[in-house]
Structure formats: C-alpha cells, structure tokens
Amino acid sequence: MLKLKPHIVDRYLLAEFLKPFLLSLSILTVILISSYLFELTDLIIVKSIPVLTILELLLYKIPDILIESLAISVLFATLLAMSQLVKNNELTALRMGGASLQRLLAPLFLLAIIISLSNYLISQQVVPWTNHRAQNIIRQTILEEGPPNLQQGTFFEGGDDKYFYIQQIDNRQGRLEQIIAYEIEEDGFPRLIRAERGYFAGEIWHLEEGMIHKLDDKGELTYQSDFDEMEINLNQEIREFYGQQRTTAEMSRAELRKEIELFQSSGLDVSSLLVDYHLKLAEVFISLIFVLLGVPLSLKSKQGKAFGVISSIIIMFLYYLLVSFFRSLGRNQMITPLLAAWLPNLIFTGVAIYLIFKEEYFPIGEDL
C-alpha cells in the first residue's frame, strides 16, 4: 500500500476547497450587493441621491454582506470539492492510501476555524459600525424629507445621560409602545421610566401608563411610583434621533449586553434581544458545522458539481428555516433565548457527527 504524505494531502484538499470557496464568496457578494441596490432603486430615482452617496452606502454594506456569504461559501466549497473528488475516484485512492475520514476532515476543519474566527472579529468589530453608518445614510439622506422613520426594537442616546428603548413603533401615527427611559439625575443616581405607550410631539415625548424606578449606586431599588401621564423634554426634534438609533444589527455583543442589563432591571421583557444576543455568537460556528456536515454527505454521491449546488441550496434552506422557527419560539418565550439561538447548531452538529461515524465505521449502502 502506498504511504501518503499528510502535508501533501492537506495542501491538495485545501487547494480543491479554496477555489470554489473564493469563487462562491465573490459571486454571492456581487449578487447580494446588486440585490441591496435593487431594493433602493425607487428611493434613488425619486430622491435623486448622488452617485457618491450610493457608493458610500454600498461600501459600508460590504462587511455585512461578506459575513452573510461566508457560511454559504464554506458549505458550497465543501460539498463541491469533496463530491468532485468522489466523482474522480480521488477520494477512494486517498482512503486506500490509509487516510481516515477524520484525517481528511482535519485541514478543512482547521480552515473553517480560521474563517469562523475572522467572522467573529469582523462581525463584532467592523460590521456594527459599518451597519450603523449605512443605516444613517438611509435615515438622514434618503429619508430626510419623509416622516420620522424610527425602527422597532431600537436603542437611542438622547444626550444628557439619557437612553431610550422602544419595542414597538407606529410611524404613521407617531405612536410608541413599551418604552423604557434611563437617565442619570443630578444626584448621580439612575432613574428608570417604563411606559406602556406614548407619542412624540416636537421636542416632547408624552408617556402614558407607566412607572418610575429610582436606583442607588448598587442598582438596588430605592423609590417606585406609578403615573398616568408624563412628559420628557428631549431638547431636540424627533428627526435628530435618525443618527442616534441603533438596532441589534448595529451593535456588538458587548454593546447589546450592556443595554440588555440596563433595561432588564426595569422589568422589560428582553427575550427578543437575548435571542439576538446569543445568535451573534451561535452564527459564528456555522462554517464549522457545514464542513462537518458537508464532507460525509459528499461521500455518497458521484454527481460532482450538480450534487454540490443542489445540496447547498437544500441544507441552507433547512438550516435557516430552523433558525427562523426557533428564533420565533424564543422571542415569544416558548423556549429560553439561549436554547432558541443554539438549537439549530446542535441539531445540525448531531446529524453531522452521526453521518461521520456511520461513514467511517459502518460504510454500508451504494453510492448515488
């Protein structure tokens, strides 16, 4: 039996993986940028937005689009590269040369770890900032002549040590629901105001049916009072909040965690925010899971590229269907936010491990 040199096999597998990976990443990036630009076409034509503004907007969207494309590209490259090796009987030769399935997985898994780490760093250090800049271009430039366009589930900085969270918004009527206000008073201690509903008029936010909490320096409750109506003077028009609002997509995990802890003490249900918080980490591991799943699946097919394309579409559809389903359960408090974020990963990892062990130790059945 011919003895294989591991480093040569590793280089060969990585080369076979990187070609479709880079191609897929490039194509998906172009498609998603084009799709995003298409969504803005009407606004661009009607508002006559300058070309440089549009280019700036697209530039800020590139990091987010790259992150969205990474996992799909990893899955596509794994399925395409491995199924092509099977079709050309190269994988059979490698297995006959003494390479186990786990050993063949090693270089791809290591590369997936590097991609996942890059994903995490970019998604936490770059994407929140670029998303915020992109959204501000839309809020302040493209929508500046329209009615105030605040977004649901959004945090705001109101100046003078004031912070706000609005869970639901009716932009047509200017109505707000589930409002939380946090401010530092003159004595240096925080005050939390929670209101069931409200509306804005000029520089004044009118709050209805709420409760005031005063806390000490340890975060313990020192005062509590109900109110039917209350006014907060922001000293700025609501339109000035365009550049200050931040959705969870515009915040890192650390920033989001800080806001969650800030408002949890007021009794606000933050389940939807916690789901997004845990998803920011869970999504980092998708590339690793897709490598584990893609390799054993590829071994059962000799259809080459056709199998890789079709399987990628089916797997991505099933994965994001589960993500959407469990996210909804988590946001509606039917399961814990932590479980809602991680269940899709756990399910796909379990399937991948089962297929790997089945292929390695019980390789029965005919190739497709």
N, C-alpha and C positions, 0 to 999 in steps of 0.2 A: 504494500500500500504506500502511495506517495505521501510523504510527510509535508504538510502545508506550513508555510511560514506565516505566523499570525499577523505580523505587521504588513505583509503584502496583501493578505486577505482584507485587513482593515482598510487599507488605502483604496483597494478596489471597490469595496462596499460603499465607502464614503463618497467616492467619485461617482458611482452609479446613483447615489442618493442626491448629491448636491446639484447635479444637472437638472433634474425635474423640479427640485425644490426651488432653485433660483428662478427657473422659467415660470413656475406656477406663481411664485411671490410677485414677480414682475407683472404678469398678466392680471392677477387679481387686483393689484394696486391700481393699475390703469383702469380696470373695469369699475372699481369702487369709486375712484375719483370722478370718472365720467358719469356714474350714476348719481353721485352727490351734486355734480354740476348740473345735471339734468333736473334735479329737484328744485334748483334755484333759478332755472331758466326764466320762468314767468316774472319773478321778482327782479331779475337782472334787466329784462326788457322793459318792464313797466317803470322801474325806478331809475333806469339809465345809469346803473352803477359803473364807475370807471373800471377799466380793464385791470389796472394795478391793484385795485381793491379786491377784485375777484381772484387774482393771482396770489395775493397775500392770504386770502381766506383758504384757498386750496393748499398753500404751503403749510399753514397751521394744521390742516386736517390730515396731512401725510402720516405723522407718527401714529395717530389713532387708527388709520386705515392699515398701516403696516402691522400693528398689533392684531387687528382683526384677521389679517391674511396669514399670519404665521402658522397657526394651528392647522388651518385648512391645507396650507402648502406642505407641512410636515406629513399629514395623513396622505395626501396625494402622492408625494415623493416616495413614501414608504411602500405604498401599495403598487405604484408603478414600477419602481426599481426592483422590488422583490419578485413581483409576478413576471417581470421580464426575464429575470434570472431563472425562474422556474420554466418559462417557455423555451429558453435556450438551453435547458438542461445543465446550466452552470451551477445551480444550487445543488443538484444531485451530485455533481462532481465534488463540490465542497464538502457535502455531508459524507461522501465516500472517503474523502481525504482525512476524515476524523474531526471535522468541525461540528460541534453540537449546536443546537438551535440557540441555546443561551449564549454561546460564544459568538455566533453570528449577530445576535442582538446587541452585543456589547458596544461596538463602535457607533451604531445608530442611536442607542440609548444615551451614550455619552454626549453625542452631538445634540440630542434632544434636551439634555440637561443644560447645556450651554445656551441653547435657544430659549429655554424657559427662564433662565437667569437674566438673559438680555430682555426678555419680555417683561419680567418683573421690574427691572430697573427703569426701562423706558416708560412702562405704564404708571409707575409711581413718581418718577422724577420729571418726565417730559410731557406725557400725554395730558395730565390735568391742566398744566399751564397752557399748552397749545390749544386744548379744547376750550378753555376759558377765553383765550384771545380770539378764537374763531367765532365763538358764540357772541362775544362783544361786538364784533364786526357786524353780525346779523342784527343784534339788538340796537346798536347805536347808529348804524349806517343804513342798512337795508330797511329796517322797520321804524326809522326815526320819525316818519311822518304819520304813522298809523297810531292806533290806540295803544296804551301801555300793554306790553305783552309779557307779563310775568309768567313764570313756569311753576307747575306744581312740584311739591316736594323739594323746595328750593330754600337755601340759606342766604341771608343778606347781612351785610355790615351796614349799620345805619349811622355810623360816626358817633363820637362822644361815648364810646364804650357801650354801644347798643348793638345787639344782634337779634335777628329775627328768623323764624322758620314758619313757612306757610305750607300746609299739607295739601289743600285743595283751593283752586282759583277759578273763578268765572270771569274771564277778561272782558266779556261783552257788557256785563252789568257791574263790573268792578267789585264783585263780592268775594270775600275771603272766608275760608273755613279752617278750623283747627290751627289757630295762630299761637305762636309762642314768642314772647319778647324777653330778652335777657339784657339787663343793664346794670352798670356799676353806679351806685348812688354816691352822694357827696361824702358819706362816712366811710367809703371804700368797700362796703359790703354789697353783694349782688342782690338784685331783685328779679324774680321771675313772674311774668304775667302770662296767664293762659286764657284764651278766649275761644268760645265755640265758633263765633263768626264775627265778621266785621266788614268794613269797606273803607276806601281811601277817598279823600276829597281835598285836593290841593296838597298842602303840607301836613295835613292832619289824618291820622289813622283812627277811625272810630271802631272801638271794640265792644262787643256785646256778650253778655252772659259768660263771665269769666271769674278768675280767682287770682289773687296776688299772694305770692310767697316771698318772704324775706329770709335770707340765709346769713349765717355768720361765716367767719373765715375758715371754718372747718366743713362748710357745706351743710350744716345742720339747720333745720327749720326753727326760726325764732318768731315769725309772725305770719298769720294767714287771714285773708279776708276775701269775701265774695263781692262781686259788683254786677250790676245790670248793664251799665253803660260806662265807657271810659274813653278818653281821648289821649293820644300820644302825638305830640308835636315833633316832627322829624326835622324841621327847618330845611326841608328840601322837597321838591316836587317828586312824585312817584316815578317820573320818567328817568330821574337821576339814578334810580336803582338798576337801570339796564346793565351798567358795568359792574354792579356790586353783587348781583345774584349769582349763585353757584349751585348747579345740580350735582348729583353724586358723580357724574362723569367728569366733572371739572375739579374733583377733589381727590387727593391721595388717600390711602387707607388711614394714615395718621391724622390728616385733617378731618376726615369723616368721623373717625373715632372720637375726636375731641368734641365735635358738635353733638354726637350721639350722647356722650356722657354729660354734656352741658344741659341738654333738654330732658334726659331721662328722669332727672330729679323732679321735674315738674309734673310727672305723671303722664306725659305724652306717649302714645303707642308708637314706638320706633321700629316696629317689626320690619317694615319695608326697607328702612335704612340699614338695619342689621343684615338683611339678606344681601343687599348690595355690597355692604362692607365685607362679608365673608366671600362673596362671589369674586371680589377683586383679587383674592388670593387663590381661590379654587381654580379660576380660569388660567392661572399661570401653569398648572400641571397638565393642561390638555395635550400639549405636544408630547409629553412623556407617555401618556395613556394611549395616544394614537399610534405611537411607534409599537408599543406592546401589543396593541390590537391588530395593527396592520400586517405585521410580519407573519403570524400564524395563519391569518386569513389568506394571504397571498400564496401560501404553500399548496393550497388546494385547487389552484387554477392554472391553466396553461393558456389563458386568453390574452395575456400580456397587457398592452395599454388599455384595451377596452374594459378589461376587468378592473383596472386601477381607477379609471374615470367613473364607471358606474358605481363601484363600491364606495368611493369617496363621497359621492352625492348621497347615497343611502345612509351611510354612517353619520355624516354631518347632519342630515335631516333628523335622524333618530336622536342624536345627542342633544341638539338644540331644542327639539320637541320636549325632551325630558327636562332640560334646564328651564324652559318656559313653564312647564307644568308644575314642577316643584317650587319654582320661584313664586308662582301664584299661591300655592299652598302655604308657603312661608309668610308671605305678605298678609294673608288672611288668617294667620295664627292657627292653622290647622296642623302644622308641624313647626318645630323650632327653626329659627332662621339659619342656624349653623347646619342643621340637617338638610334644609332646603337647598343650601348652596353646594353641599358636598355629595349629596346622594347620586346625582348623575355620574360624577367621577368614580364613586365607589362601585356603582353598577357596572360601568364600562371596564374598570380595572378588574373586577371579579370575572367578567366574561373573558378578558384578555388572558388572565392567569390560567383560567380553565383551558382555553384553547392552546396555550403554550405547553402545558403539561400533557394535554391529550395528544398533541402532535409529537412531543418528544418521547413519551413513554408508551402511548397507545396509538401509533400511527396506522389506523385502520381506515378502510374506505378507498374509493377510487378518486383520482384527480378529476376535476371538472373539465 
